[in-house]
């Protein structure tokens, strides 16, 4: 019989147990059963849509898959169906609001899998190819005529056709009729739209200016106080 000292047996057991423990933890926490492809963010109207294809590349079911916008475990979490081995699913998340810095982090996660982080940065000129500067008085008097100008500029890298400018007023506070105007803009070109406002009754008025280029829309709101 071979006798092994406890001083040798115990440390060896602890070492082996530690190695096995960390291998199990690594396998459960840092394995990767998911793979993503064709991930992109596209502009759809006045919002964004995220597209991606998620593949289960393992030999096991993957359950509890979620897609989180901006941060891990955020409130904006979208659940994806459980995937069988080798199965795939197409993900489409609509109506994502534009962020101020136009930067987006999207996290795809599942229990016992590493989190997949996708980062996107949108070009300002792509999201807002046209700028509009409205020169408008904030206070007006009934019966007075006010001239105002709208300067519209193309800041994109392509010529733009059919840029639509629309003015909407919540009530009939003005003498004028507001007809939509359409203009074409070359690269780096600016054009002025000149109009008038003649108040016919007092009140607090909200004017909505809408600028549309294809499917892209920009809205500007102006509040005006009209006095007698």
Residue pairs with C-beta under 8 A, 6 or more apart in sequence:
28 112
29 112
29 114
30 114
31 58
31 112
31 113
31 114
32 57
32 113
32 114
33 56
33 57
33 58
33 60
33 62
33 110
33 113
34 54
34 55
34 56
34 57
34 62
34 65
34 83
34 108
34 110
34 113
34 116
35 54
35 55
35 57
36 52
36 53
36 54
36 55
36 108
36 116
36 118
37 52
37 53
37 55
38 51
38 52
38 53
39 50
39 51
39 52
39 53
39 106
39 118
40 50
40 51
40 52
40 120
41 48
41 49
41 50
41 51
41 96
41 104
41 120
41 122
42 48
42 49
42 51
43 122
43 126
43 127
43 215
43 216
44 94
44 215
45 215
45 216
45 217
46 98
46 216
46 217
46 218
46 219
47 94
47 95
47 96
47 97
47 98
48 96
48 97
48 98
48 104
48 122
49 92
49 93
49 94
49 95
49 96
50 67
50 69
50 91
50 92
50 93
50 96
50 106
51 90
51 91
51 92
52 67
52 90
52 91
52 106
52 108
52 118
53 88
53 89
53 90
53 91
54 65
54 80
54 83
54 88
54 89
54 91
54 108
55 83
55 86
55 87
55 88
56 62
56 83
56 84
56 85
56 86
56 87
56 88
57 86
58 85
59 85
60 85
61 82
61 83
61 84
61 85
62 82
62 83
62 110
62 113
63 82
63 110
63 111
64 79
64 82
64 110
64 111
65 79
65 80
65 81
65 82
65 83
65 108
65 109
65 110
66 77
66 78
66 79
66 80
66 108
66 109
66 110
67 77
67 78
67 80
67 91
67 93
67 106
67 107
67 108
68 74
68 76
68 77
68 78
68 106
68 107
68 108
68 109
69 76
69 77
69 93
69 96
69 104
69 105
69 106
70 76
70 99
70 104
70 105
70 106
71 105
71 107
72 107
72 109
72 115
78 91
78 93
80 89
80 91
81 89
83 89
96 104
98 127
102 121
102 122
102 123
102 124
102 127
103 119
103 120
103 121
103 122
104 119
104 120
104 121
104 122
105 117
105 118
105 119
106 117
106 118
106 119
106 120
107 115
107 116
107 117
107 118
108 115
108 116
108 118
109 115
109 116
124 155
125 155
125 156
125 157
126 156
127 216
128 155
128 216
128 218
129 154
129 155
129 156
129 158
129 160
129 213
129 216
130 152
130 153
130 154
130 155
130 156
130 160
130 163
130 185
130 211
130 213
130 218
131 152
131 153
131 155
132 150
132 151
132 152
132 153
132 165
132 209
132 211
132 218
132 220
133 150
133 151
133 153
134 148
134 149
134 150
134 209
134 220
134 222
135 148
135 149
135 150
135 151
136 148
136 197
136 207
136 222
136 224
137 146
137 148
137 224
138 222
138 223
138 224
138 225
139 224
139 225
139 226
139 227
140 146
140 197
140 199
140 224
140 225
140 226
140 227
141 199
141 226
141 227
141 228
142 199
142 200
142 201
142 202
142 226
142 227
142 228
143 198
143 199
143 200
144 198
144 199
145 196
145 197
145 198
146 196
146 197
146 198
147 194
147 195
147 196
148 194
148 195
148 196
148 197
149 192
149 193
149 194
149 195
150 165
150 192
150 193
150 194
150 195
150 209
151 190
151 191
151 192
152 163
152 165
152 183
152 185
152 190
152 191
152 192
152 193
152 211
153 185
153 188
153 189
153 190
154 160
154 163
154 185
154 186
154 187
154 188
154 189
154 190
155 188
156 187
157 187
158 187
159 184
159 185
159 186
159 187
160 184
160 185
160 213
161 184
162 182
162 184
163 182
163 183
163 184
163 185
163 211
163 212
163 213
164 180
164 181
164 182
164 210
164 211
164 212
164 213
165 180
165 181
165 182
165 183
165 193
165 209
165 210
165 211
166 178
166 180
166 181
166 209
166 210
166 211
166 212
167 178
167 180
167 195
167 207
167 208
167 209
167 210
168 178
168 207
168 208
168 209
168 210
169 178
169 205
169 206
169 207
169 208
170 205
170 206
170 208
171 203
171 205
172 200
173 199
173 200
173 201
173 203
173 205
173 226
174 197
174 198
174 199
174 200
175 198
175 199
175 200
176 195
176 196
176 197
176 198
181 193
183 191
183 193
185 191
199 226
201 226
202 226
202 227
202 228
203 226
204 223
204 224
204 225
204 226
205 223
205 224
205 225
205 226
206 221
206 222
206 223
206 224
207 221
207 222
207 223
207 224
208 219
208 220
208 221
209 219
209 220
209 221
209 222
210 217
210 218
210 219
210 220
211 217
211 218
211 219
211 220
212 218
